[in-house]
Amino acid sequence: MSGHTEDKTAEGDKLGGDKLGGDKLGGMSMSEVPTRSSTVPFSSASESQASVEAAEATPCSCASRLGAWMYPLSSSGAAGREGGAPRLEALDAPRWIASIQIVVYHMYHGERGLKEYATWFACWTQLFFLLSGFVLSYAELAKPPKVGKGRVSLFRYVRRRLVIIYPAFFLSLLLKVTYAPGRNAFEWAMLPLHALLMQSWLPICVETQPGSVSCSPWMYNGEAWFLSVLVIFWLCLRPLAEFFRRRSLRFSCGTLVVCWLFAFIFQLLGREDRLAMWLGCEDDKLCTFTIMVAIRATPFGYFHVFVAGVAAARVFMLLATRDAESGERVGLSTRRVVLAEQHAPLLLRFGCCVGYLVYAGMLLLTTKWIETHYYFFHNGGMLPVMLLVLIGAAIGKDPITVWVFRSKPMLTLGRISYLQYLMQHVLQGWVKRTFGWEDNHTAKVLFLPALLLFSYCCQRWVEKPYTEYQRWRGEKGVKGCDDRCIDRLERLSAKAPGVLRSQSLTSSEPRGLSA
């Protein structure tokens, strides 16, 4: 402040001196000195032209500023960072679109005009597993694996993933337990599993009273079951990525086809309780519920989708990226990659347009198929559509990606997509208890805007500060109880050779993405 004040004072002294000595300007008297208005007609042609250009440039300047705000990534480019890989920020937008469809299904599936389409919206849960496999594998495949001291243990790898998701999850669990605590001994017994994100590792179901079955994955905040499943998938991610690193394009594409066809198995097992019939327990509600939960809310039902995400990352690397040094296809010796969208097939370059167009056609032309083939579409049958959207957004040349996904509103919505999905029933449960829900049309109309605002606040004041705190801890070398616990686990695992000892994680990952 003092420096600015001194500058302004000096400038004012100079201006004052000019005014005081104005009668000596150019040897003219004060009466001959032109006024400000009289100088304009006699200004030079170049000055007049400059004034006109400045006036005309003002709207363009405003438009450019608006464009820079609307598309903040336009100047960042997509070139590979040194030692890293091109960022794929546009992938958060498809996740938000999937998330909002599931919210609409949960909250408005019985509303007129949505009832016949809402079940299709529920099928987008599988995108979370596909996207996680794709993004994390891309981070691994985009650079050569580190060895020796550069390796990070499996425990620290999983911790890095948990740092991103656990704060918001724990907040949702805490809020849910606060106003809707456990109603019986079984629910209270399952609470530690929820706190440890182990509630969906097995289909644990109990008949709490005649005709009523309670299952661990869907207790408390039921939407969090997919996080528990992801923890299992993270344990398998790096071995899968290293496996596909050495596979050909043909093999990777064949894997995608096999993963899609694998969804028919769940249709066969789940449709009309066929598996329960084969086991002779079709009349036992506990048995049928356990089978349903095993298919719809455990790793068993979605591992093939996660594998498809890993294979899709390999396909993307082979078709749409090149070695930054040689310009050839990525190989085992590739150290840095760059996007090469011109080499990708036209179908993939316009994958978002084609994928969403196919999905719209399915909604309008095959609406009733979901009633008879629910397990197929819900557990992997949507893979072709989602793969087109995913790879199209990753390549970044699709019109939807350029003009919609990379816009500031969609980037903001993409950042809150995880919290929006996680907090939907937390907020709706509070609204239901406080204001009512079934007959409260005002609450239903205001719910989505309120959910967006609530999710943004949680992301801004819970998730983001915690992430920054963890980054600060890493920079300062501050160790917490979690680090000390991991150190002990690593010492124990070092005594027994195995997969926990051999897996590694490179320290650099593409930013702008969360799995």
C-alpha positions as CSV (number, residue, x, y, z in Angstrom):
1,M,0.0,0.0,0.0
2,S,2.7,2.5,0.9
3,G,4.5,1.9,-2.5
4,H,1.3,2.5,-4.5
5,T,0.6,5.7,-2.4
6,E,4.1,7.2,-3.1
7,D,3.7,6.5,-6.8
8,K,0.4,8.2,-7.0
9,T,1.6,11.2,-5.0
10,A,4.6,11.7,-7.3
11,E,2.3,11.4,-10.3
12,G,0.0,14.0,-8.8
13,D,2.9,16.4,-8.1
14,K,3.9,16.2,-11.8
15,L,0.4,16.9,-13.0
16,G,0.1,19.8,-10.6
17,G,3.4,21.3,-11.8
18,D,2.1,21.2,-15.4
19,K,-1.0,23.0,-14.4
20,L,0.8,25.6,-12.5
21,G,3.3,26.3,-15.3
22,G,0.7,26.0,-18.1
23,D,1.1,29.6,-19.1
24,K,4.5,28.8,-20.4
25,L,3.5,25.9,-22.6
26,G,4.9,26.3,-26.1
27,G,5.4,30.0,-25.5
28,M,1.6,30.4,-25.7
29,S,-0.6,32.4,-23.4
30,M,-3.4,30.6,-21.5
31,S,-6.0,32.0,-23.8
32,E,-4.3,30.3,-26.8
33,V,-4.0,26.8,-25.2
34,P,-6.6,24.5,-26.8
35,T,-9.3,23.0,-24.6
36,R,-9.9,19.2,-24.4
37,S,-12.9,19.4,-26.8
38,S,-11.0,21.5,-29.3
39,T,-8.2,19.0,-29.6
40,V,-10.4,16.2,-31.0
41,P,-11.2,17.6,-34.5
42,F,-7.5,18.4,-35.0
43,S,-6.1,15.0,-33.9
44,S,-4.0,13.1,-36.3
45,A,-5.5,10.5,-38.7
46,S,-3.6,7.7,-37.1
47,E,-4.9,8.7,-33.6
48,S,-8.5,8.8,-35.0
49,Q,-8.1,5.4,-36.6
50,A,-6.7,4.0,-33.4
51,S,-9.7,5.3,-31.4
52,V,-12.1,3.8,-33.9
53,E,-10.3,0.4,-33.8
54,A,-10.3,0.5,-30.0
55,A,-14.0,1.2,-30.0
56,E,-14.7,-1.6,-32.4
57,A,-12.5,-4.0,-30.5
58,T,-14.4,-3.6,-27.3
59,P,-17.3,-6.0,-28.2
60,C,-14.7,-8.5,-29.5
61,S,-12.7,-8.2,-26.3
62,C,-15.8,-8.9,-24.3
63,A,-16.6,-11.9,-26.5
64,S,-13.1,-13.2,-26.1
65,R,-13.3,-12.9,-22.4
66,L,-16.6,-14.6,-22.3
67,G,-15.2,-17.4,-24.5
68,A,-12.2,-17.7,-22.3
69,W,-14.5,-18.1,-19.2
70,M,-16.8,-20.5,-21.0
71,Y,-14.0,-22.7,-22.3
72,P,-11.1,-22.4,-19.9
73,L,-9.3,-25.4,-21.3
74,S,-9.1,-24.0,-24.8
75,S,-5.6,-22.5,-24.2
76,S,-4.2,-25.5,-22.3
77,G,-4.0,-27.8,-25.3
78,A,-3.6,-31.5,-25.1
79,A,0.1,-32.0,-25.5
80,G,1.7,-34.5,-23.2
81,R,3.4,-33.2,-20.1
82,E,7.0,-34.1,-19.5
83,G,7.0,-37.5,-17.9
84,G,3.3,-37.6,-18.1
85,A,0.4,-37.8,-20.5
86,P,-2.3,-35.6,-22.0
87,R,-5.1,-34.7,-19.6
88,L,-8.6,-36.1,-20.3
89,E,-10.7,-33.5,-18.4
90,A,-13.7,-34.1,-20.6
91,L,-14.3,-37.5,-19.0
92,D,-15.9,-36.0,-15.9
93,A,-18.9,-34.7,-17.9
94,P,-20.2,-38.2,-19.0
95,R,-19.9,-39.2,-15.4
96,W,-22.2,-36.4,-14.4
97,I,-24.7,-37.3,-17.1
98,A,-24.7,-40.9,-15.8
99,S,-25.1,-39.7,-12.3
100,I,-28.0,-37.4,-12.9
101,Q,-29.9,-40.1,-14.8
102,I,-29.5,-42.4,-11.8
103,V,-30.8,-39.7,-9.5
104,V,-33.8,-39.1,-11.7
105,Y,-34.5,-42.9,-11.7
106,H,-34.3,-43.1,-7.9
107,M,-36.4,-40.0,-7.2
108,Y,-38.9,-39.8,-10.1
109,H,-39.2,-43.3,-11.5
110,G,-42.9,-43.4,-10.8
111,E,-43.7,-40.0,-12.3
112,R,-45.9,-39.7,-15.4
113,G,-43.8,-39.4,-18.5
114,L,-40.7,-40.9,-17.0
115,K,-42.0,-44.3,-15.7
116,E,-41.4,-46.2,-19.0
117,Y,-37.9,-44.7,-19.5
118,A,-36.6,-44.5,-15.9
119,T,-35.3,-48.0,-15.7
120,W,-33.0,-47.3,-18.6
121,F,-31.5,-44.5,-16.5
122,A,-30.5,-47.0,-13.8
123,C,-28.3,-48.9,-16.2
124,W,-25.7,-46.1,-16.2
125,T,-24.2,-47.3,-12.8
126,Q,-21.9,-49.5,-14.8
127,L,-20.2,-46.5,-16.3
128,F,-18.5,-45.8,-13.0
129,F,-16.7,-49.1,-13.1
130,L,-15.9,-48.7,-16.8
131,L,-14.6,-45.2,-16.3
132,S,-12.5,-46.1,-13.3
133,G,-10.8,-49.0,-15.1
134,F,-10.2,-46.7,-18.1
135,V,-8.7,-43.7,-16.3
136,L,-6.5,-45.7,-13.9
137,S,-5.2,-47.9,-16.6
138,Y,-4.5,-45.0,-18.8
139,A,-2.4,-43.5,-16.0
140,E,-0.4,-46.8,-15.9
141,L,-0.1,-47.4,-19.6
142,A,0.9,-43.8,-20.6
143,K,4.3,-44.3,-19.1
144,P,6.8,-47.2,-18.5
145,P,6.4,-48.8,-15.1
146,K,8.9,-47.8,-12.4
147,V,11.0,-50.3,-10.6
148,G,13.1,-50.5,-7.5
149,K,12.6,-47.5,-5.1
150,G,10.3,-45.9,-7.6
151,R,7.6,-48.5,-6.8
152,V,4.8,-47.8,-4.4
153,S,3.2,-50.6,-2.5
154,L,-0.3,-51.8,-3.0
155,F,-1.3,-50.3,0.4
156,R,-0.2,-46.8,-0.6
157,Y,-1.8,-47.2,-4.0
158,V,-5.2,-48.0,-2.5
159,R,-4.7,-45.2,0.1
160,R,-4.2,-42.7,-2.8
161,R,-7.5,-43.7,-4.2
162,L,-9.3,-43.6,-0.8
163,V,-8.0,-40.0,-0.2
164,I,-10.1,-38.9,-3.1
165,I,-13.4,-40.6,-2.2
166,Y,-13.4,-41.3,1.5
167,P,-14.0,-37.9,3.0
168,A,-17.3,-37.4,1.1
169,F,-18.3,-41.0,1.7
170,F,-17.7,-40.7,5.5
171,L,-19.7,-37.4,5.6
172,S,-22.6,-39.1,3.8
173,L,-22.5,-42.1,6.2
174,L,-22.3,-39.8,9.2
175,L,-25.3,-37.7,8.1
176,K,-27.3,-40.9,7.3
177,V,-26.6,-42.5,10.7
178,T,-27.4,-39.2,12.4
179,Y,-31.0,-39.0,11.3
180,A,-31.6,-42.6,10.2
181,P,-29.7,-44.9,12.6
182,G,-29.8,-48.6,12.5
183,R,-33.2,-50.2,13.3
184,N,-32.0,-53.6,14.4
185,A,-29.0,-55.5,15.6
186,F,-28.1,-56.6,12.1
187,E,-27.9,-53.1,10.8
188,W,-25.7,-51.9,13.7
189,A,-23.5,-55.0,13.2
190,M,-23.0,-54.0,9.5
191,L,-22.0,-50.4,10.3
192,P,-18.3,-51.2,10.8
193,L,-18.2,-52.8,7.4
194,H,-19.7,-49.7,5.9
195,A,-17.2,-47.5,7.6
196,L,-14.4,-49.7,6.2
197,L,-16.0,-49.8,2.7
198,M,-16.4,-53.6,2.9
199,Q,-20.2,-53.7,2.9
200,S,-20.4,-55.0,-0.7
201,W,-17.6,-57.5,-0.8
202,L,-20.1,-60.3,-0.1
203,P,-23.9,-60.4,-0.5
204,I,-24.7,-60.5,3.3
205,C,-28.5,-60.7,3.7
206,V,-30.6,-61.5,6.7
207,E,-34.4,-62.0,7.1
208,T,-35.0,-59.4,9.9
209,Q,-38.6,-60.3,10.2
210,P,-41.0,-62.6,8.2
211,G,-41.2,-61.4,4.6
212,S,-38.6,-58.7,5.1
213,V,-34.9,-59.1,4.0
214,S,-32.2,-56.6,4.8
215,C,-28.9,-56.7,2.8
216,S,-25.6,-55.1,3.8
217,P,-24.8,-53.3,0.5
218,W,-28.0,-51.3,0.5
219,M,-28.1,-50.2,4.1
220,Y,-27.5,-46.7,5.3
221,N,-26.4,-44.8,2.3
222,G,-27.2,-47.4,-0.3
223,E,-25.6,-45.7,-3.2
224,A,-22.1,-46.1,-1.6
225,W,-22.1,-49.8,-2.5
226,F,-20.2,-49.1,-5.7
227,L,-17.3,-47.6,-3.7
228,S,-16.9,-50.8,-1.8
229,V,-16.8,-52.7,-5.1
230,L,-14.2,-50.3,-6.5
231,V,-11.9,-51.1,-3.6
232,I,-11.7,-54.7,-4.7
233,F,-11.2,-53.7,-8.3
234,W,-8.3,-51.3,-7.3
235,L,-6.5,-54.3,-5.9
236,C,-6.5,-55.9,-9.4
237,L,-5.9,-52.8,-11.5
238,R,-2.1,-52.8,-11.8
239,P,-1.8,-56.5,-12.7
240,L,-4.5,-56.0,-15.3
241,A,-2.9,-52.9,-16.7
242,E,0.5,-54.7,-17.0
243,F,-1.2,-57.6,-18.7
244,F,-2.8,-55.5,-21.3
245,R,0.3,-53.4,-21.8
246,R,1.7,-56.3,-23.8
247,R,-1.5,-57.2,-25.6
248,S,-2.3,-56.4,-29.2
249,L,-5.1,-54.2,-30.5
250,R,-6.9,-57.3,-31.8
251,F,-6.7,-59.0,-28.4
252,S,-7.9,-55.9,-26.6
253,C,-10.9,-55.4,-29.0
254,G,-11.7,-59.1,-28.6
255,T,-11.7,-58.7,-24.8
256,L,-14.3,-55.9,-25.1
257,V,-16.6,-58.2,-27.1
258,V,-16.2,-61.0,-24.6
259,C,-17.0,-58.6,-21.7
260,W,-20.1,-57.5,-23.5
261,L,-21.3,-61.0,-24.2
262,F,-20.6,-62.0,-20.6
263,A,-23.5,-59.8,-19.6
264,F,-25.8,-62.5,-21.0
265,I,-24.8,-64.7,-18.2
266,F,-26.4,-62.4,-15.7
267,Q,-29.5,-62.2,-17.8
268,L,-29.6,-66.0,-17.8
269,L,-29.1,-66.3,-14.0
270,G,-31.2,-63.4,-12.8
271,R,-34.2,-63.5,-15.2
272,E,-37.2,-65.0,-13.4
273,D,-35.0,-66.3,-10.6
274,R,-33.5,-69.0,-12.7
275,L,-30.5,-69.5,-10.5
276,A,-32.7,-69.8,-7.5
277,M,-34.8,-72.4,-9.3
278,W,-31.8,-74.4,-10.2
279,L,-30.7,-74.3,-6.5
280,G,-34.3,-75.2,-5.4
281,C,-34.8,-72.1,-3.3
282,E,-37.1,-70.1,-5.6
283,D,-39.7,-69.9,-2.8
284,D,-37.2,-68.7,-0.2
285,K,-37.1,-64.9,-0.3
286,L,-33.8,-64.7,1.5
287,C,-32.2,-66.9,-1.2
288,T,-33.7,-64.9,-4.1
289,F,-32.6,-61.6,-2.5
290,T,-29.1,-62.8,-1.9
291,I,-28.7,-63.9,-5.5
292,M,-30.1,-60.6,-6.7
293,V,-27.8,-58.6,-4.5
294,A,-24.8,-60.7,-5.6
295,I,-25.5,-59.8,-9.2
296,R,-26.4,-56.2,-8.8
297,A,-24.3,-54.9,-5.9
298,T,-21.1,-57.0,-5.5
299,P,-17.8,-57.3,-7.5
300,F,-19.1,-60.5,-9.1
301,G,-21.6,-58.6,-11.2
302,Y,-19.3,-55.9,-12.6
303,F,-15.7,-57.2,-12.8
304,H,-16.1,-57.8,-16.5
305,V,-17.1,-54.1,-16.9
306,F,-14.0,-53.0,-15.0
307,V,-11.9,-55.3,-17.2
308,A,-13.5,-53.7,-20.3
309,G,-12.4,-50.3,-19.0
310,V,-8.8,-51.6,-18.8
311,A,-9.0,-53.0,-22.3
312,A,-10.6,-49.8,-23.6
313,A,-7.6,-47.8,-22.3
314,R,-5.3,-50.1,-24.3
315,V,-7.4,-49.6,-27.4
316,F,-7.3,-45.8,-26.9
317,M,-3.6,-45.8,-26.4
318,L,-3.0,-47.8,-29.6
319,L,-5.4,-45.9,-31.8
320,A,-5.4,-42.3,-30.5
321,T,-2.0,-41.7,-29.0
322,R,1.6,-41.9,-30.3
323,D,5.1,-42.0,-28.8
324,A,6.1,-38.3,-28.3
325,E,9.7,-39.0,-29.3
326,S,9.4,-41.4,-32.3
327,G,5.9,-40.7,-33.5
328,E,5.2,-44.4,-33.7
329,R,2.6,-46.4,-31.8
330,V,3.1,-46.6,-28.1
331,G,5.3,-49.5,-27.0
332,L,7.0,-50.9,-23.9
333,S,9.8,-48.3,-24.2
334,T,7.5,-45.3,-24.6
335,R,8.3,-42.6,-22.0
336,R,5.8,-40.0,-23.0
337,V,2.7,-40.0,-25.2
338,V,0.8,-37.3,-27.2
339,L,-2.7,-37.4,-28.6
340,A,-2.9,-38.3,-32.2
341,E,-6.6,-38.2,-32.9
342,Q,-6.1,-38.1,-36.6
343,H,-5.1,-41.8,-36.5
344,A,-8.3,-42.9,-34.6
345,P,-11.2,-44.3,-36.6
346,L,-14.0,-41.8,-37.5
347,L,-16.5,-43.7,-35.4
348,L,-14.4,-43.2,-32.3
349,R,-13.6,-39.5,-33.1
350,F,-17.3,-38.9,-33.1
351,G,-18.0,-41.5,-30.4
352,C,-20.0,-39.2,-28.1
353,C,-22.4,-38.1,-30.9
354,V,-22.9,-41.7,-32.1
355,G,-23.1,-43.2,-28.6
356,Y,-25.7,-40.8,-27.3
357,L,-27.6,-41.0,-30.5
358,V,-27.8,-44.8,-30.2
359,Y,-28.8,-44.5,-26.6
360,A,-31.6,-42.1,-27.6
361,G,-32.8,-44.6,-30.2
362,M,-32.8,-47.3,-27.6
363,L,-35.0,-45.2,-25.3
364,L,-37.5,-44.4,-28.1
365,L,-37.5,-47.5,-30.2
366,T,-36.8,-50.3,-27.8
367,T,-38.3,-48.9,-24.7
368,K,-39.9,-52.2,-23.5
369,W,-36.7,-54.3,-23.9
370,I,-35.5,-53.2,-20.5
371,E,-38.4,-55.0,-18.9
372,T,-37.4,-58.4,-20.2
373,H,-33.6,-57.9,-20.4
374,Y,-32.9,-55.8,-17.3
375,Y,-30.0,-57.9,-16.0
376,F,-28.3,-57.9,-19.4
377,F,-28.5,-54.1,-19.9
378,H,-27.8,-53.3,-16.2
379,N,-24.7,-55.5,-15.9
380,G,-22.7,-54.8,-19.1
381,G,-25.2,-54.8,-21.9
382,M,-24.7,-51.0,-22.4
383,L,-20.9,-51.4,-22.9
384,P,-21.0,-50.5,-26.7
385,V,-22.8,-47.2,-26.1
386,M,-20.6,-46.3,-23.1
387,L,-17.4,-47.2,-24.8
388,L,-18.2,-45.0,-27.7
389,V,-19.0,-42.1,-25.3
390,L,-15.9,-42.8,-23.2
391,I,-13.3,-43.0,-26.0
392,G,-15.0,-40.2,-28.0
393,A,-14.7,-37.9,-24.9
394,A,-11.1,-39.0,-24.4
395,I,-10.0,-38.2,-27.9
396,G,-11.6,-34.8,-27.6
397,K,-12.6,-34.0,-31.1
398,D,-16.2,-34.9,-30.9
399,P,-18.5,-31.8,-31.2
400,I,-20.2,-32.7,-27.9
401,T,-16.9,-32.9,-26.2
402,V,-15.6,-29.7,-27.7
403,W,-18.7,-27.5,-27.2
404,V,-20.4,-29.2,-24.2
405,F,-18.1,-31.4,-22.1
406,R,-15.2,-28.9,-22.1
407,S,-17.4,-25.9,-21.2
408,K,-17.1,-24.4,-17.7
409,P,-20.6,-25.4,-16.6
410,M,-20.0,-29.0,-17.5
411,L,-16.5,-29.0,-15.9
412,T,-18.1,-27.7,-12.7
413,L,-20.9,-30.3,-12.8
414,G,-18.3,-33.0,-13.5
415,R,-16.4,-32.1,-10.3
416,I,-19.6,-32.6,-8.2
417,S,-20.9,-35.7,-10.0
418,Y,-19.5,-38.1,-7.4
419,L,-21.0,-36.1,-4.5
420,Q,-24.3,-35.6,-6.4
421,Y,-24.6,-39.4,-6.7
422,L,-23.5,-40.1,-3.1
423,M,-25.7,-37.5,-1.4
424,Q,-29.0,-38.0,-3.3
425,H,-30.7,-40.2,-0.7
426,V,-29.0,-38.4,2.2
427,L,-30.7,-35.1,1.1
428,Q,-33.9,-36.8,0.0
429,G,-34.2,-38.6,3.3
430,W,-34.0,-35.4,5.2
431,V,-36.5,-33.7,2.9
432,K,-38.9,-36.6,3.3
433,R,-38.7,-36.5,7.1
434,T,-39.0,-32.8,7.3
435,F,-41.4,-31.8,4.6
436,G,-42.8,-35.0,3.2
437,W,-42.2,-36.4,-0.3
438,E,-44.9,-38.4,-2.0
439,D,-47.5,-35.7,-2.1
440,N,-45.1,-32.7,-1.9
441,H,-44.7,-31.6,-5.5
442,T,-42.8,-28.5,-4.5
443,A,-40.2,-30.6,-2.8
444,K,-39.8,-32.8,-5.9
445,V,-39.4,-29.8,-8.2
446,L,-36.8,-28.1,-6.0
447,F,-34.9,-31.3,-5.1
448,L,-32.6,-31.4,-8.1
449,P,-31.4,-27.7,-7.8
450,A,-31.0,-28.2,-4.0
451,L,-29.0,-31.4,-4.6
452,L,-26.7,-29.6,-7.0
453,L,-26.1,-26.8,-4.5
454,F,-25.6,-29.2,-1.6
455,S,-23.2,-31.3,-3.7
456,Y,-21.2,-28.2,-4.7
457,C,-21.0,-27.0,-1.1
458,C,-19.7,-30.4,0.0
459,Q,-17.2,-30.5,-2.8
460,R,-16.0,-26.9,-2.0
461,W,-15.8,-27.1,1.7
462,V,-15.2,-30.8,2.5
463,E,-13.6,-32.6,-0.4
464,K,-11.4,-29.9,-1.7
465,P,-9.9,-28.7,1.7
466,Y,-9.2,-32.3,2.6
467,T,-7.5,-33.0,-0.7
468,E,-5.4,-29.8,-0.2
469,Y,-4.5,-30.9,3.3
470,Q,-3.3,-34.3,2.0
471,R,-1.2,-32.5,-0.6
472,W,0.3,-30.3,2.1
473,R,1.1,-33.4,4.2
474,G,2.8,-34.9,1.3
475,E,4.9,-31.8,0.6
476,K,5.9,-31.3,4.2
477,G,6.5,-35.0,4.9
478,V,4.0,-35.1,7.7
479,K,3.0,-38.6,8.7
480,G,-0.3,-39.5,10.2
481,C,-1.7,-42.7,11.8
482,D,-2.7,-44.0,8.3
483,D,1.0,-43.7,7.1
484,R,2.2,-45.4,10.2
485,C,-0.3,-48.2,9.8
486,I,0.8,-48.7,6.2
487,D,4.4,-48.8,7.2
488,R,3.6,-51.7,9.5
489,L,1.7,-53.5,6.9
490,E,4.5,-53.0,4.4
491,R,7.0,-54.4,6.9
492,L,4.8,-57.4,7.4
493,S,4.3,-58.0,3.7
494,A,8.0,-57.7,3.1
495,K,8.6,-60.8,5.2
496,A,6.2,-62.8,3.0
497,P,6.8,-62.5,-0.8
498,G,3.7,-62.1,-2.9
499,V,1.6,-59.8,-5.0
500,L,1.5,-57.1,-2.2
501,R,5.3,-56.8,-2.4
502,S,5.6,-56.7,-6.2
503,Q,2.9,-54.3,-7.3
504,S,3.9,-50.7,-8.1
505,L,2.5,-47.3,-8.9
506,T,4.2,-44.5,-10.8
507,S,4.1,-41.2,-9.0
508,S,2.8,-39.1,-11.9
509,E,-0.9,-39.3,-13.0
510,P,-2.9,-37.2,-15.4
511,R,-4.7,-34.5,-13.4
512,G,-8.2,-33.3,-13.9
513,L,-9.7,-36.7,-13.4
514,S,-11.1,-38.6,-10.5
515,A,-12.0,-42.2,-10.5
